[in-house]
Amino acid sequence: MKVTLKDRIDFSIRSIKKHSGILAILLLFISIGSFLIYIGTRTEDYIFFYAFGGLMAGMSLFAFWYTMPSSFLYYYEQEMTKKYGSYAIAKITHKEIEDRSYQEKVGNRIDHIEELHYIISYTFEYRNIMYNNSFYVAGEACFNGLTIGSTIPIKFLRTNPKKSSVRRLKLSKELGLEKKLCE
């Protein structure tokens, strides 16, 4: 399957839109840093402006180059799967609750913040090859509604079946829950 140039551009634009807020913030910090460097070229106290402006612009560029490629690729593949994906049924193989609870000191008291992550792993077969993947669900009701050995609806990319995602709206309807509980 060959992806057209129009689709690639469309997938890229949608992926960039998912990051528009953080890109605007990074662009603001890069602009401020560049402006401070420019001011440094016009004043006698140039070391402060060079150092502070360079640090501000440099850290923003580092954050951009370090985090954006993987995140951009993730959303690009999500868009590609939406358009060129195939529907299938997967079998749940493993369920796990990851406890990331912590304690936070607020004034004189210590608050216990409970943070649980519900992870579900599944397998499916495509062209006589088994593929594995996992996903998070937000709600305990959705996690408890799914049992090991039960089936879930998925969508995967035929050109790269390792890239699969759960069809969450269909899953929530099958379980009789609100969509936000299965996100």
C-alpha positions in Angstrom: 0.0 0.0 0.0 1.4 3.4 -1.0 0.5 6.5 0.9 -0.2 9.5 -1.3 1.6 12.8 -0.9 -1.7 14.5 0.0 -2.3 12.0 2.8 1.2 12.5 4.1 0.8 16.2 4.2 -2.7 15.9 5.8 -1.3 13.4 8.5 1.6 15.8 9.2 -0.7 18.8 9.6 -3.0 16.9 12.0 -0.1 15.8 14.0 1.3 19.3 14.3 -2.1 20.6 15.4 -2.0 18.2 18.3 1.1 20.0 19.4 0.1 23.5 18.6 0.0 24.7 22.2 3.5 23.5 23.2 4.9 24.6 19.9 3.6 28.1 20.5 5.2 28.2 24.0 8.5 26.9 22.7 8.5 29.5 19.9 7.8 32.2 22.4 10.8 31.2 24.5 13.0 30.9 21.4 11.9 34.4 20.3 12.6 35.9 23.7 16.0 34.3 23.9 16.9 35.5 20.4 15.7 39.0 21.3 17.9 39.0 24.4 20.9 37.9 22.3 20.1 40.8 19.9 19.9 43.3 22.8 23.3 41.9 24.0 24.8 42.9 20.7 23.6 46.5 21.2 24.8 47.0 24.9 28.0 47.0 26.8 26.6 44.4 29.3 26.5 41.8 26.6 27.6 38.8 28.7 24.4 38.6 30.7 22.2 39.0 27.6 24.2 36.4 25.7 24.2 33.9 28.5 20.6 34.3 29.5 19.2 34.6 26.0 21.4 31.7 24.8 20.2 29.5 27.7 16.6 30.4 27.1 16.7 29.7 23.4 19.0 26.7 23.8 16.8 24.9 26.4 13.7 25.5 24.2 15.4 24.1 21.1 16.7 21.1 23.1 13.2 20.4 24.4 11.8 20.7 20.8 14.4 18.4 19.3 14.4 15.9 22.1 10.6 15.4 22.6 8.9 16.4 19.4 10.0 13.7 16.9 8.7 10.7 18.8 5.5 12.5 19.8 5.0 13.7 16.2 5.6 10.2 14.8 3.1 8.7 17.3 0.3 11.0 16.2 1.2 10.6 12.5 0.9 6.8 12.9 -2.4 7.3 14.7 -3.8 9.3 11.8 -2.4 6.8 9.3 -4.1 3.9 11.2 -7.4 5.8 11.2 -7.4 6.0 7.4 -5.6 2.9 6.3 -6.2 0.6 9.2 -8.1 -2.7 9.2 -10.5 -3.8 11.9 -9.9 -6.9 13.9 -10.7 -8.6 17.2 -8.0 -9.0 19.8 -7.8 -11.3 22.8 -6.9 -9.9 26.2 -3.9 -11.7 27.6 -2.9 -9.7 30.7 -4.2 -7.1 33.0 -2.2 -5.1 35.4 -2.7 -2.2 37.9 0.4 0.0 38.2 0.4 1.9 41.5 2.1 5.3 41.2 0.7 6.7 44.5 2.7 9.2 46.4 2.7 11.4 49.4 2.7 15.2 49.2 3.5 17.5 52.0 1.2 20.5 52.2 2.0 22.8 55.1 2.0 20.7 58.2 0.0 17.8 56.8 0.9 15.0 54.5 -1.6 14.1 51.8 -1.6 10.6 50.2 -2.3 11.0 46.5 -3.5 7.8 44.9 -2.6 7.4 41.3 -3.5 4.1 39.6 -2.7 3.2 36.0 -4.8 0.4 34.4 -2.9 -1.5 31.7 -4.4 -4.1 29.5 -2.3 -6.3 27.1 -3.8 -8.0 24.0 -2.8 -10.2 21.1 -4.2 -10.6 17.6 -3.3 -12.5 14.5 -2.7 -11.2 11.0 -1.4 -13.4 8.2 -0.6 -16.2 10.6 1.6 -14.0 12.8 0.7 -13.1 16.3 1.1 -9.4 17.4 1.1 -8.0 20.9 0.3 -4.6 22.2 -1.1 -2.9 25.3 -3.1 0.1 26.3 -4.2 2.2 29.3 -7.8 2.7 30.4 -8.8 5.7 32.6 -11.6 4.1 34.6 -11.6 1.2 37.0 -15.1 0.2 35.6 -13.7 -0.3 32.2 -10.7 -2.2 33.6 -13.0 -4.5 35.6 -15.4 -5.0 32.7 -12.6 -6.6 30.7 -11.5 -10.1 31.6 -8.5 -12.1 30.5 -9.6 -14.2 27.4 -12.3 -11.8 26.4 -12.1 -10.0 23.0 -11.8 -6.3 22.2 -12.2 -4.4 18.9 -9.0 -3.0 17.5 -7.7 -1.3 14.4 -4.3 -2.0 13.0 -2.1 -0.8 10.1 -1.9 -3.5 7.4 1.6 -2.3 6.3 2.8 -2.5 9.9 0.6 -4.6 12.1 2.7 -3.8 15.2 0.9 -0.4 15.1 -2.5 -1.1 16.5 -5.0 0.8 18.6 -8.1 -0.1 20.5 -11.4 1.2 19.1 -12.4 2.9 22.3 -15.9 4.1 21.4 -16.9 0.6 20.2 -15.3 -0.9 23.4 -17.2 1.5 25.7 -20.5 0.7 23.9 -19.9 -3.0 24.2 -19.3 -2.6 27.9 -22.2 -0.2 28.4 -20.0 2.5 29.8 -19.3 6.2 29.0 -16.5 6.7 26.5 -14.4 8.7 29.0 -14.1 5.6 31.2 -12.5 3.6 28.5 -10.1 6.4 27.2 
